[in-house]
Amino acid sequence: MIEGKHLNLIIEGWDGKEIEGKLIKRIYAHSKEEAERLEKDAKLEKKLLNGTLQFKLKPNFSSEFGLALKIPFRSSVKIYSEHSDIELSGIEGSVVVENSHGDIKVRDGEGDQFLRNSHGDIEIKNLQGNLKIFSHHTSIYTENIGNAEIEASFEEVVVKNSKNLKIITKQSPLELSGIHGELEIKNSHSKVFIAHSSLRGKIEGEHVEIMGEEIHSEELQISNSYEPITLKGFSGNGKILSRHGEVEIEVKKESNVEMDCRYSDIIVKLDMEWKGNISLETLHGEIESLGQMEGIKVKELGSRKSIFADLGGNNTIKVKTTYGKITIEGE
């Protein structure tokens, strides 16, 4: 375990049995004489207490300390720090880092990782273990990771190539791609973009613009309010619940989609090879069919309008809205 403040850390796993270290000290001054005087005053005290390596930096705002360590790669690491930049690589054991006002970078790890940071950046690459991140005013970038849970606020979160993923955010834009597994998102007052993913799960948004490209879903539910939902190249099974937000979806063949919306205009674009049954219904709204679709039946009863069509096949498109227009496009 390492504890310290104002101490930048670079920790690398290696195949040796010992711990090797190098202290890097930088002094900022206007002259050589002043630098020599400050160098004498700037000291890093260290103490080993109950398995914890503690560092204490004698206050000096004109100096910067860095510690580069090589540790056995199967080691587990715990770091508690403030105002520090921390880099770890090649560590197979578990990692715990709690930091503030600094950056955290981790790459090529195999063990589980727990990271807590505020007012800095987090970057994770090539991690096989489970990942948990808690951050505040911290941007997050991950690439090639396993299962992950992320809680964040006020800064962007980017996840590329992940398995199961759970994200709870507030006012944090999300950019996700290559997600293959269970997905759970809760977000508010921001944006979500998902691309080239095969997943199942749910997205819950409030005042969130949701966009997707080339998503295949075993079973995906999206609920949102006051912002649009736009899905291009959607396939699989999906359910959309929208309030006061427009919905536009491109549906590929062999797909099933159900929508239940209020105060929402809806556009459904069907792949030319899509086959199945279509049911559209609006209350106090309009329905428009574009393109040529055979077997359409139109019903009107007071302020309720419905369209039914059998295009062959076993798939289903079912759309309901209140105070909104439904437009369906097919060939």
Steps between C-alpha positions, in 0.01 A plus 500: 500500500626848412380826654615842390416851386647706219689190385484376141524121475605272215466133597595220260463126550809295412622139534753578773448405865614829648360852499713755322439872522627831375417840643460786257519851642441817298575845639357815342701818560619819328870429559741216574569636847131516584447146363781367721348665806152366424643154430633481854163598647291268281499157662296184465465308823401132489387257768387136497216443747301174519566417137419854381770708334426859596650802328498851636617792292640797687294795375670671213299630207811541286572128483346192341566142608456184297553140602560227241463146636545153353310235697438125446226480239277275713488761779183671619512878532314750718562873460345787694611837377413864427626742238687219326523350152506120517601251228489120534586235242553125477351412839312170529380544858210711623529878494336762723565869433334791678617840382388859449623789288712278280490249213490121516626280216490119505596262219564131447344376823343165585362543851189680625530877521328755724565863411366813668597842371379859488614800298729311264498245217481119501636288215481120495630275220519121468347377824382141551361526853187670630508879512322740736534876461355775718576848373392861536603767252726237340508402133522124441644313202511118487602263221504120489361423845291220654203563728466856629292711738535876472349785702586843367384859477561813293772365266507277190514120526637300205491118496639302206479121493347376822302202625229561761468870575307698761516880497326747731570861408375853543569757232772280351500439122547131418672361190489120483609257229574131476283404799434124503295394798260639759450878492341721764504879472343767718570855387345845522538835325762381251561283190549129432654362181537124440649342188589156361383303802324171569325524833200458723375714788348842556567870462320742731525866412352828613568799277752283312558495124547134404667399174598158372661351188515132406365358826393137520290424804382177654264711711549874549265744673548875464305752705549874465332839528529845343780410256508301173587134447669417168603144409660417164542142391318340796450123502366250751236572764433842646247696704489879514314717751512871423337812644523838329779388267520406132590143405660389172606141440633301205394138541694219333350168394423232761429767762219573743427844641238625744444869584274667754531879486323819602535843343751348261527493122632166371672402175551130421714409198476135399771305322377386159540137611305543825197268521231480766196668652464874556269666751496880532265696723477868595258694716456867408766465232570398139634193319682515167620209289777567247611254235307203371373252756235248411213387718460821699178544698406839640256555787373822653282526807454855620841646582665156490667388175653161423686326218552125473707320237605140443822484299555130559751357744497473879646833608304781663499879502259641757480876557271708721510872565278772641502854359761403243545407134615157382679472166596160362724462198543175311544356153 
